[in-house]
Each structure stands twice: as C-alpha cells, then as structure tokens.
C-alpha cells in the first residue's frame, strides 16, 4: 500500500516538474528559427523540444531499416544466417520463455502444462540437447512413457546427451521388468561413465541377479577405485561374490576350479561362514585336513555356527563318538561359553551317551534362553538318564512354543531364509543376511527336531514317524538308549 502510494506521488511530482519546465520554456520568449530551401520556420522552446524527440525516433527507425537492408544484402550474397538472425530474435526469446515456463511447471507438479510448454520450446528453439531432454523429463512426470522413450531415443544421436539417454531408457526397462535389455543398457552406461555411482549399483545388482559373478566382481572393483566403497566393505562383498562363483563352478562339476574359488573366497573374508564351510569341504576332499581345520577354527573364532560344526565333523566322517568328542575339544575351546559351543558340546556328549555331561553342558540355557534345539537336547539327555516319561513330555511340550533360535535373517526386511544367500530373495538386499534370532518368527514346523546337527552323529537321522498314542510303550527303566533313537522318538 505504501509503495503504491509512493509511486503515485512520484508520478505526480514528475508531471508537475515537466509542466513547470514547459512553462519556464514558454515564458523565456526565445524562439528557434530554421531556414531551409528558401523557407523559414520559427519554433518556440516547447515546439523545439518536441521536434528534437521526433528527430531521434526518425533516426532510430532509419538505423533499423538500414540494418534490415544490410541483412538482406548479406543474405543475397549467401549469408543465410544474417537475415534469419534478424527475424528469429523474437522467436528465440519466446522459445526461452516457454522453456522457463516448462521448468517452473515441472517443479510445481503441473506435468501436463510442463509438457505443453516443453513442446512449444522445442518448436521455437533449435537446441535439442535442451528441449528434448526437458520434454523427456516432462513426459516422465506426466506418465507418458511412450513420449519419454521417444525423446530419450532422439537424445542418443548426440554424444553430449548419450549417457543421459541411456540412463533414461535403463530406468524404463527396469520399470517394465525387462532385465535382459536393462543389463545391456547398464553395461553401455557403465562404459560411458564407469565412475557413476548409480550406474555401478544398478549394474552390480543386475549382474548378481543374472549370476554373472565374474562381471559383478569387476564392477565392484570399479566401485572401489572410484572411492564409492571402503576397502573393508569391498573385501567382504568381493568374498561374497567369489563364494557364489565357487558355488556355480561346484554345481557345474569343475572340482579343481571350485576348490580354488572357495579357498579364495575364504581368504578374502575368513569370518564368512558359507565360504569357510565350502573351503573346508574342498580342502577335505583334497586330503588337506589340517588346512580345513585351520579354516574352520578361524571362522568359529569369529562366530560359532552349526554349519561349521558339521563341516568339522565331516573332516573325519568315520570316527566314533569318543574320538569325535576328543577332536572337537580344539574347536570348542576357542569360545567355550558361547551358546552354540555349549549346544554342540551337549550334542557330542549325547552321541557318546554321556547324558549327565550333556545336561551339565546345557547349564541354564533351557531356562535363560529356551529354544527348540536346546529343549530337544535336554529331553534326550533326561530320557537317556532315566527320567520319567512325564518329565520328558513336559520338556517337549515347552519346545512346541519355543523359539527356533538363530537363523539366517535379513537385516533389511527381517525375512527368514532357510540357507544363506548373497541376495535376499524377499527384498533384493545385497549382503543383508546375518545369523541371528529374528524378532518375530514362526514356531515349530515339521522336521525341526530331526534336523539337530545330524553330521555330529555321523549319519543322517531316520525319518521321524509320530507313534500312535495308544501304541506308545511305557517308559523303560534300565540302560541308556541310543541318542539317535531318543531324538527320533522325542519329535
């Protein structure tokens, strides 16, 4: 309001000043006399000022006319751009104004208006690297995929916009689920800009999904060289990819190459449990039992795991329960108080028919952290020690609602997987599976008790057959039973 009033007052003052100036000129009484061609003109002061203004306008118009004439002459002489520049300046101004309006509309979420103004800018301006890109962005925002793809294909013609075009087409192919074409586009984008972080991630995921582990390792190496990954993370993920490469080679039956790839994966990340297991099995097949033992001890030191115990047992598959218990002491002494160590020791003592020792190895685990595996071992130990049937059934009843214990759980989506994989099948996360107890899990499922470390007992367990209640024999007093039979019957 104040600013508007100020402008009105300033305008009135300017008019008043001009009026006063005109009055002063009229009051001077001076005249301007002009003689030309035998004619004489006498002008007053105010008329002279008006005539001067008209002369200035006439001179400006004459100069513009001379410019047009000069452009026409240059055009006739072969300079095509001189006259076109003269007439296209207004067109260019309109084109840039349309492009500016399209950008504002795009930022404001007015996608249809943005697309309309982008087309106008494309029509008015001869700058496809700007207008076509703007049109592609507006078409994407408006949901017109056909127009967006067409615009990106036009951008492929220019070297300056080729990467942007490939990247845009890549996004559309990923949205359509065309992973084969998307992989080729990602490889092309990676070749154009190897250090582009987003392209590296997309290519790495597509290569991993397609089991191209060798290509994925090369992409991961480029991420390290570009500074996008710390070296520690790179070593871990390179080990994961090497492990999958070893698994692929193993499936194809190339034993020597599989052994070398597995050992390489374990060397890159000694604490990676699946790599340690495959490497130990490969070394065992080769006959190098000492190296296999070293590999498993190193991994057990990082994190005890049932798969490591099974691989350690497979080093000497024909040994008896007493010999196995003695050999395992080296492994179990590394982390004696760990829960997995205590459970493994209890299973070994069960196999050796030392039921009291198995119960002592469990300690208070059944009360502090009851899991299905812990309670199944305790039930077998109690039955082997001669406990009554009611006690054993009471323990097994607790196992029905107990946790399954640690499992391969995704840190990103919390999905539970039966076995370790480098990529979570549920959310697609890379290197997100960790061995831990999930916060929410399903309870007892068929085969739980029969899956308790079969390798530790030297052979696979027999199929579990639930006995009919009326045919179940009464509990027997006397010598201890075989632990395999105890676990089978307790399920």
Secondary structure by P-SEA (a helix, b strand, c coil): caaaaaaaaaaaaaaaaaaaaaaaaaaccbbbbbbcccbbbbbcaaaaaaaaaaaaaaaaaaaaaaaaaaaaaaaaacccaaaaaaaaaaaaaaaaaaaaaaaaaaaacaaaaaaaaaaaaaaaccccccaaaaaaaaaaaacaaaaaaaaaaaacccccaaaaaaaaaaaaaaaacaaaaaaaaaaaaaaaccccaaaaaaaaaaaaaacaaaaaaaaaaaaaaaccccaaaaaaaaaaaaaaaaaaaaaacaaaaaaaaaaaaaaaccccaaaaaaaaaaaaaacaaaaaaaaaaaaaaacccaaaaaaaaaccccccaaaaaaaaccccccccccaaaaaaaaaaaaaacaaaaaaaaacccccccccaaaaaaaaaaaaaacccaaaaaaaaaaacccccccccccccccccccccccccccccccccccccccccccccccccccccccccccccccccccccccccccccccccccaaaaaaaac
